[in-house]
Structures are given as structure tokens and as C-alpha cells.
């Protein structure tokens, strides 16, 4: 256990009664600087998540955020957040047992086992002898450390939910962006809405978009996951041209022409080939017990559900092309329908992600309290069985 560096300052002797302290602003600024110095990596990771670091710092088994909110319940949210710095530094300088949950951004923002926070004063510590002595005593292992460690471990589920909630905020923005971007590129020069209802049996714009995406993956070589991942939608060729955008636009135009000129038998063959490709789409990973992992996959869950649902709607509909598909490719149809049903059930995983944000307003909640948790756990088993069957 390595002691961390705490910048020396006379302010460390003035952490009592913050609301009546005439140097409140100065001490608050110092406290923020001290925490960034003391916990540089953790501050960066929590900050990138827009998650209050004091939600992951536990003083005597309770989060610094919870303690401060209760102690200063009449203060505004902004002031309470500032007071968390005071509360944390005050507890540290009094020699309290404090643990922090580090978060690993390299491994799906998983929580790492709690680490005890100990500190040493840097630079001139004159006038801080009592603080220095308490900090030194706290560096040794104490009998209560194990007790508070066990209490902190029990808070892991709540903090994981909060981490998942923060990631969901970004995932919702990603979904909005990806959907808008795909609509703009796939429908750039083509309006499929006038054709799709008659030939395919779908009319909603979101359904048509999902269908043309599967069509582009089946016949134009686009990778399914790339279409729904923010970092991959910006595809540049060696010449700096938005090559993937052009492919998307060309795919939509080609589908429009196919729907105009192809016979029902030919469209049935097209559906059969799309069904084969559907069966090869990677099944998004499910982690129903870990909110952060679910939140990270939210966009793919929604995409999988929409793709499966739309393909089922088309192939089980009453269009002549669907009837040809069912008649001429019975075995292939069965496999594709099975995979489409499995994909469509990913709507449960997407619902679980949305429920994560709802649960944040309920104290003590974990991902296990989500209404969709058991359904996703069952889906997780079905996906695992499906993958094992292929192997």
C-alpha cells in the first residue's frame, strides 16, 4: 500500500465548519487541487465518465457523497458537491479509514477491488504536525481496516449501477448520432418509402433503414458492427474520401432498383441470401449482472433487436416475395427465422440498459433490481447455447 502525495497547506487545519469559514472559496479551490494531486488517475477516469468521484470514495463504509448530502441537506446541489472535497480531506486528515473503488477503462470500466487511501504531506509541513502524525498512523494496517473493507465491498453493486448509468448517458447520445448519420447516408439520394410497403410489407422509416442496412451488409461488403459503432462510422479511404458513406448511398439506390425491377421469385432469392448473412451477424455480448458492460453495448443491443424484428416482419409477411422465400427455401428460411427471433429478443437487453438509468433514483438499487434482469439472464443462456452449438 503506497502512500499518496498530499500538498501541504495551512488550509488542512481549517476544514471544520466550512459554511462559516471566511476563506471558503480559497479552501475549496485548494481542496479540489489536493484531490486531483492525491488521486490523479482516479480523478481522470471518474471525470471522463462524468461520475462524481466521491460516489466511489467510502469513509467508514459510507460514500463521501452520501455523507455530505446528508450532513448538508439544506445546501444546493452545487454547494454540496464542493463540500464533498472538504468532507473527504477532513476525514483523511483526521486519520479515518477511507477506501476508493478504482475503475478500469481498459476493461469495460470494471470496478477494481477497493484500495485504502493513505497520504504523506509534500513540501513544508510546518504547522501541520498533528495532521502529519495522523496520516502516518493511518499508513499502518489497523484492526478496523478489514471491517470497513467488507462494508465497502457490499457497496459494489450500487456503484456499478452508477457507473452504468453514466455510460448510458453517452450510449444514448451515440445511438442518436448513429441513427441520424445512417439515415442521412443511406437515404441521401433515395426514397425507399414509396416502394417498400408493396414489395416488402414494411412502411416505417426505421424498419426500412434496418432492412437496407442488412441489404448493404449482404451485398455491398459493409461490416454490420461498423455501421453502429461511432468510431467506425467515419470510414476514410487512402484518398481521404468518405468511402463507407458512398457504399451506403449506393446500397440504398441498388435496393430501390431491385424493388422496382426484380420479380417476386428474384426477391425471394434476395431474402434467402440476406437470411444467410443474418445468421452470421455476431451476437452482441451479454453481461446482465454488470451494468457498465450492458451500457457499453446498448447501441448494438438496439440494432440487433431492430434488425431481427424487421427481418421477421418481412419474411413472415404476406408479400409475394416472402411467400416465394418460404416456399422455395424452406430449410434456409427456418434457420434465418430462428436467428431473427433470437436477435429480436435483444430488445430485452436494450430495455435493461434503459432501466439502469431509472434505478439510479432509488437508493440501494443494483442491476439485479431491473425488471428485465431475469429475462436477459435467460437470453444470455440462449445466446451461449447458440454459440456452443455452432462450435
C-alpha positions as CSV (number, residue, x, y, z in Angstrom):
1,X,0.0,0.0,0.0
2,X,1.7,3.1,-1.2
3,X,1.0,6.4,0.4
4,X,-0.1,9.2,-1.9
5,X,1.2,12.7,-2.1
6,X,-1.0,15.4,-0.4
7,X,0.1,19.0,-1.0
8,X,0.9,20.7,2.3
9,X,-1.2,23.8,3.1
10,X,-2.3,25.6,6.3
11,X,-5.8,25.1,4.9
12,X,-5.6,21.4,6.2
13,X,-6.0,22.9,9.7
14,X,-9.1,24.8,8.7
15,X,-11.5,22.1,7.4
16,X,-14.1,22.4,10.2
17,X,-17.3,24.4,9.8
18,X,-16.8,25.2,6.1
19,X,-20.1,27.2,5.7
20,X,-18.9,29.8,8.3
21,X,-15.3,29.9,7.1
22,X,-14.4,33.3,5.6
23,X,-11.9,31.7,3.3
24,X,-14.4,29.1,1.9
25,X,-13.7,29.8,-1.8
26,X,-9.9,29.6,-1.4
27,X,-10.0,26.4,0.7
28,X,-12.5,24.9,-1.8
29,X,-10.1,25.6,-4.7
30,X,-7.2,24.1,-2.7
31,X,-9.3,21.0,-1.8
32,X,-10.0,20.4,-5.5
33,X,-6.3,20.7,-6.4
34,X,-5.4,18.4,-3.5
35,X,-7.8,15.7,-4.6
36,X,-6.5,15.9,-8.2
37,X,-2.9,15.6,-6.9
38,X,-3.8,12.8,-4.4
39,X,-5.9,10.8,-6.9
40,X,-4.8,11.8,-10.4
41,X,-5.7,8.6,-12.3
42,X,-9.0,8.1,-10.5
43,X,-10.0,11.7,-10.9
44,X,-9.3,11.4,-14.6
45,X,-11.4,8.2,-15.1
46,X,-14.3,9.3,-13.0
47,X,-14.2,12.7,-14.7
48,X,-14.3,11.1,-18.2
49,X,-17.4,9.2,-17.1
50,X,-19.0,12.4,-15.6
51,X,-19.3,10.4,-12.4
52,X,-18.7,12.2,-9.1
53,X,-15.5,10.6,-7.7
54,X,-17.0,10.9,-4.2
55,X,-19.6,8.3,-5.2
56,X,-16.6,5.8,-5.3
57,X,-14.8,7.0,-2.1
58,X,-16.0,5.4,1.1
59,X,-15.4,6.8,4.6
60,X,-16.1,4.3,7.3
61,X,-18.2,2.2,4.8
62,X,-20.3,5.1,3.5
63,X,-19.7,7.1,0.4
64,X,-18.3,10.5,0.8
65,X,-21.1,11.8,-1.4
66,X,-23.8,10.2,0.7
67,X,-22.2,11.5,4.0
68,X,-22.0,15.1,2.6
69,X,-25.5,15.1,1.2
70,X,-27.0,14.0,4.5
71,X,-24.8,16.4,6.5
72,X,-25.6,19.4,4.4
73,X,-29.1,18.5,3.2
74,X,-30.2,22.2,3.1
75,X,-27.4,23.3,0.7
76,X,-27.8,23.5,-3.1
77,X,-26.5,20.6,-5.3
78,X,-23.6,22.8,-6.5
79,X,-22.5,23.7,-3.0
80,X,-22.9,20.1,-1.7
81,X,-20.6,18.9,-4.4
82,X,-18.0,21.5,-3.3
83,X,-18.4,20.4,0.3
84,X,-17.6,16.8,-0.6
85,X,-14.0,17.9,-1.1
86,X,-14.0,19.4,2.4
87,X,-15.6,16.3,3.9
88,X,-13.1,13.9,2.3
89,X,-10.0,15.9,3.2
90,X,-11.2,16.4,6.7
91,X,-11.8,12.7,7.2
92,X,-8.4,11.9,5.7
93,X,-6.6,14.4,8.0
94,X,-8.4,13.0,11.0
95,X,-7.0,9.6,10.2
96,X,-10.3,7.9,9.2
97,X,-10.2,4.7,7.2
98,X,-11.0,5.6,3.6
99,X,-11.3,3.3,0.5
100,X,-11.7,4.1,-3.1
101,X,-13.0,2.0,-6.0
102,X,-10.7,2.4,-9.0
103,X,-12.4,2.0,-12.4
104,X,-10.5,0.3,-15.2
105,X,-11.4,2.0,-18.6
106,X,-9.3,-0.6,-20.5
107,X,-11.6,-3.4,-19.4
108,X,-15.2,-2.2,-19.9
109,X,-15.0,0.2,-16.9
110,X,-15.0,-2.6,-14.4
111,X,-14.6,-1.8,-10.8
112,X,-11.3,-2.9,-9.2
113,X,-11.1,-4.1,-5.6
114,X,-11.2,-1.1,-3.2
115,X,-7.9,0.5,-2.3
116,X,-7.2,2.1,1.0
117,X,-6.2,5.8,0.7
118,X,-3.2,6.9,2.7
119,X,-1.2,10.0,2.3
120,X,2.0,11.8,3.1
121,X,2.4,15.6,3.1
122,X,4.7,17.1,0.5
123,X,6.9,20.1,0.8
124,X,7.0,22.1,4.1
125,X,4.8,20.6,6.7
126,X,5.4,23.2,9.4
127,X,2.3,23.8,11.5
128,X,0.8,20.5,10.3
129,X,2.4,18.2,12.8
130,X,-0.8,16.8,14.1
131,X,-2.1,16.2,10.6
132,X,1.2,14.6,9.7
133,X,1.1,12.2,12.7
134,X,-2.5,11.1,11.9
135,X,-1.6,10.4,8.3
136,X,1.4,8.4,9.4
137,X,-0.6,6.3,11.8
138,X,-3.2,5.6,9.1
139,X,-0.5,4.1,6.8
140,X,-0.2,1.1,9.1
141,X,-2.8,-1.7,8.9
142,X,-5.4,-1.4,11.6
143,X,-7.9,-3.8,13.1
144,X,-10.9,-1.8,11.7
145,X,-9.5,-1.8,8.1
146,X,-10.8,-5.3,7.3
147,X,-14.2,-4.4,8.8
148,X,-14.6,-1.3,6.7
149,X,-13.2,-3.1,3.6
150,X,-16.0,-5.7,3.9
151,X,-18.6,-2.9,4.3
152,X,-17.2,-1.1,1.2
153,X,-17.4,-4.4,-0.8
154,X,-21.1,-4.5,-0.1
155,X,-21.5,-1.2,-1.9
156,X,-20.0,-2.5,-5.2
157,X,-23.4,-3.3,-6.8
158,X,-24.7,0.3,-6.2
159,X,-21.5,1.9,-7.6
160,X,-21.6,-0.4,-10.6
161,X,-25.1,0.8,-11.3
162,X,-24.0,4.4,-11.1
163,X,-21.1,3.7,-13.5
164,X,-23.5,2.0,-15.9
165,X,-25.8,5.0,-15.6
166,X,-23.0,7.4,-16.6
167,X,-22.1,5.2,-19.5
168,X,-25.7,5.0,-20.6
169,X,-25.8,8.8,-20.9
170,X,-23.1,8.5,-23.5
171,X,-24.6,5.5,-25.2
172,X,-27.9,7.3,-25.7
173,X,-26.1,10.1,-27.4
174,X,-24.2,7.5,-29.5
175,X,-27.5,5.9,-30.6
176,X,-29.0,9.2,-31.6
177,X,-25.9,10.1,-33.6
178,X,-25.5,6.8,-35.3
179,X,-29.2,6.6,-36.3
180,X,-29.2,10.2,-37.7
181,X,-25.9,9.6,-39.5
182,X,-27.1,6.4,-41.1
183,X,-30.4,7.9,-42.2
184,X,-28.5,10.8,-43.8
185,X,-26.1,8.5,-45.7
186,X,-28.4,5.6,-46.7
187,X,-31.2,7.8,-47.8
188,X,-29.0,10.6,-49.3
189,X,-30.3,10.2,-52.8
190,X,-33.0,7.6,-52.4
191,X,-36.5,7.5,-51.0
192,X,-37.5,3.9,-50.4
193,X,-40.7,4.7,-48.6
194,X,-42.7,4.7,-51.8
195,X,-41.7,1.1,-52.7
196,X,-41.2,-0.9,-49.5
197,X,-44.7,-1.3,-48.3
198,X,-45.8,-3.1,-51.5
199,X,-42.8,-5.3,-52.1
200,X,-41.6,-6.0,-48.6
201,X,-44.6,-5.3,-46.4
202,X,-42.9,-2.6,-44.2
203,X,-43.5,1.1,-44.2
204,X,-42.0,2.7,-41.1
205,X,-38.8,4.6,-41.8
206,X,-36.9,2.9,-39.0
207,X,-37.9,-0.5,-40.4
208,X,-36.8,0.4,-43.9
209,X,-33.5,1.7,-42.6
210,X,-32.8,-1.5,-40.7
211,X,-33.7,-3.6,-43.8
212,X,-31.4,-1.6,-46.1
213,X,-28.6,-1.9,-43.6
214,X,-28.9,-5.7,-43.7
215,X,-29.0,-5.5,-47.5
216,X,-25.8,-3.4,-47.6
217,X,-24.1,-6.0,-45.4
218,X,-25.3,-8.8,-47.6
219,X,-24.4,-7.4,-51.0
220,X,-22.0,-4.5,-50.5
221,X,-19.5,-5.8,-48.1
222,X,-20.1,-3.5,-45.2
223,X,-19.5,-4.9,-41.7
224,X,-22.6,-4.9,-39.5
225,X,-21.0,-3.7,-36.2
226,X,-19.1,-0.9,-38.0
227,X,-22.4,0.6,-39.0
228,X,-23.4,1.0,-35.4
229,X,-20.1,2.0,-33.7
230,X,-19.4,5.7,-33.5
231,X,-15.6,5.2,-34.0
232,X,-16.3,3.2,-37.2
233,X,-19.0,5.2,-39.0
234,X,-16.3,7.6,-40.1
235,X,-14.6,5.5,-42.7
236,X,-11.9,7.1,-44.7
237,X,-10.1,5.7,-47.8
238,X,-6.5,6.3,-48.6
239,X,-7.5,9.3,-50.7
240,X,-9.4,10.9,-47.8
241,X,-12.8,10.1,-49.4
242,X,-15.7,9.0,-47.2
243,X,-15.8,5.6,-48.9
244,X,-18.2,3.9,-46.5
245,X,-20.7,6.7,-46.9
246,X,-20.6,6.2,-50.7
247,X,-21.2,2.5,-50.2
248,X,-24.2,3.1,-48.0
249,X,-25.7,5.5,-50.5
250,X,-25.1,3.1,-53.4
251,X,-26.6,0.2,-51.5
252,X,-29.8,2.1,-50.9
253,X,-30.0,3.1,-54.5
254,X,-29.4,-0.6,-55.6
255,X,-32.2,-1.8,-53.3
256,X,-34.6,0.7,-54.7
257,X,-33.8,-0.6,-58.2
258,X,-34.2,-4.2,-57.1
259,X,-37.6,-3.5,-55.7
260,X,-38.7,-1.9,-59.0
261,X,-37.4,-4.4,-61.5
262,X,-37.0,-7.8,-59.8
263,X,-39.7,-10.5,-59.9
264,X,-41.1,-11.9,-56.7
265,X,-39.0,-15.1,-57.2
266,X,-35.9,-13.0,-57.5
267,X,-36.7,-11.0,-54.4
268,X,-37.3,-14.3,-52.6
269,X,-33.8,-15.3,-53.6
270,X,-32.5,-12.0,-52.3
271,X,-34.2,-12.6,-49.0
272,X,-32.7,-16.0,-48.8
273,X,-29.2,-14.6,-49.2
274,X,-29.9,-11.9,-46.6
275,X,-31.1,-14.6,-44.2
276,X,-27.8,-16.4,-44.6
277,X,-25.9,-13.2,-43.8
278,X,-28.3,-12.6,-40.8
279,X,-27.2,-15.9,-39.4
280,X,-23.6,-14.8,-39.5
281,X,-24.1,-11.4,-37.7
282,X,-22.1,-11.5,-34.4
283,X,-24.3,-11.8,-31.4
284,X,-23.6,-8.9,-29.1
285,X,-22.1,-9.9,-25.8
286,X,-24.5,-10.0,-22.8
287,X,-23.5,-9.3,-19.2
288,X,-26.8,-8.9,-17.4
289,X,-25.0,-8.8,-14.0
290,X,-22.7,-5.9,-14.9
291,X,-24.4,-2.6,-15.6
292,X,-21.4,-1.0,-17.2
293,X,-20.9,-3.8,-19.8
294,X,-24.6,-3.7,-20.7
295,X,-24.5,0.1,-21.1
296,X,-21.5,-0.1,-23.4
297,X,-23.3,-2.4,-25.7
298,X,-26.6,-0.6,-25.7
299,X,-26.4,0.6,-29.3
300,X,-25.6,-2.9,-30.6
301,X,-28.5,-4.4,-28.5
302,X,-31.0,-2.0,-30.0
303,X,-29.6,-2.6,-33.5
304,X,-29.7,-6.3,-33.2
305,X,-33.3,-6.2,-31.9
306,X,-34.4,-3.9,-34.7
307,X,-32.7,-6.0,-37.4
308,X,-34.2,-9.2,-36.2
309,X,-37.6,-7.8,-35.7
310,X,-37.7,-6.2,-39.2
311,X,-36.5,-9.3,-41.0
312,X,-39.1,-11.4,-39.2
313,X,-41.8,-8.9,-40.2
314,X,-40.7,-9.1,-43.9
315,X,-40.2,-12.9,-44.2
316,X,-43.4,-13.8,-42.2
317,X,-45.5,-11.2,-44.0
318,X,-47.9,-11.6,-46.9
319,X,-45.8,-10.1,-49.6
320,X,-45.4,-12.3,-52.7
321,X,-41.6,-12.2,-52.3
322,X,-41.9,-13.5,-48.7
323,X,-44.1,-16.3,-49.9
324,X,-41.6,-17.3,-52.5
325,X,-38.9,-17.3,-49.9
326,X,-40.8,-19.6,-47.6
327,X,-41.8,-21.9,-50.4
328,X,-38.5,-22.2,-52.3
329,X,-36.1,-22.1,-49.4
330,X,-37.9,-23.9,-46.5
331,X,-34.8,-25.1,-44.6
332,X,-32.8,-21.8,-45.0
333,X,-36.0,-19.9,-44.0
334,X,-36.2,-21.9,-40.8
335,X,-32.6,-21.1,-39.8
336,X,-33.0,-17.4,-40.6
337,X,-36.3,-17.1,-38.8
338,X,-34.7,-18.7,-35.7
339,X,-31.8,-16.3,-35.7
340,X,-34.0,-13.3,-36.4
341,X,-36.2,-14.3,-33.4
342,X,-33.0,-14.5,-31.2
343,X,-31.8,-11.1,-32.4
344,X,-35.2,-9.5,-31.9
345,X,-35.2,-10.7,-28.3
346,X,-32.2,-8.4,-27.7
347,X,-34.9,-5.7,-27.1
348,X,-34.9,-7.1,-23.5
349,X,-31.2,-6.2,-23.2
350,X,-31.9,-2.7,-24.5
351,X,-34.7,-2.4,-22.0
352,X,-32.4,-3.5,-19.2
353,X,-30.0,-0.7,-20.2
354,X,-32.7,1.9,-20.1
355,X,-33.9,0.6,-16.7
356,X,-30.4,1.2,-15.3
357,X,-31.0,4.9,-15.6
358,X,-34.4,4.6,-13.9
359,X,-32.9,2.7,-10.9
360,X,-30.4,5.5,-10.2
361,X,-33.2,7.4,-8.4
362,X,-33.8,4.6,-6.0
363,X,-31.3,4.3,-3.1
364,X,-29.6,1.0,-2.7
365,X,-30.6,-0.3,-6.1
366,X,-28.4,-2.6,-8.2
367,X,-28.8,-4.0,-11.7
368,X,-30.5,-7.0,-10.1
369,X,-33.5,-4.8,-9.3
370,X,-34.1,-4.2,-13.0
371,X,-37.4,-5.6,-14.3
372,X,-35.7,-7.1,-17.4
373,X,-32.8,-8.7,-15.5
374,X,-34.2,-12.2,-15.4
375,X,-35.3,-12.1,-19.0
376,X,-31.8,-11.0,-20.1
377,X,-30.2,-13.7,-18.0
378,X,-32.3,-16.3,-19.8
379,X,-31.4,-14.6,-23.2
380,X,-27.8,-14.8,-22.2
381,X,-28.1,-18.6,-21.7
382,X,-29.8,-19.0,-25.1
383,X,-27.1,-17.0,-26.8
384,X,-24.4,-19.1,-25.1
385,X,-26.2,-22.3,-26.2
386,X,-26.4,-21.0,-29.7
387,X,-22.7,-20.2,-29.9
388,X,-21.8,-23.5,-28.4
389,X,-24.0,-25.3,-31.0
390,X,-22.1,-23.6,-33.8
391,X,-18.7,-24.6,-32.4
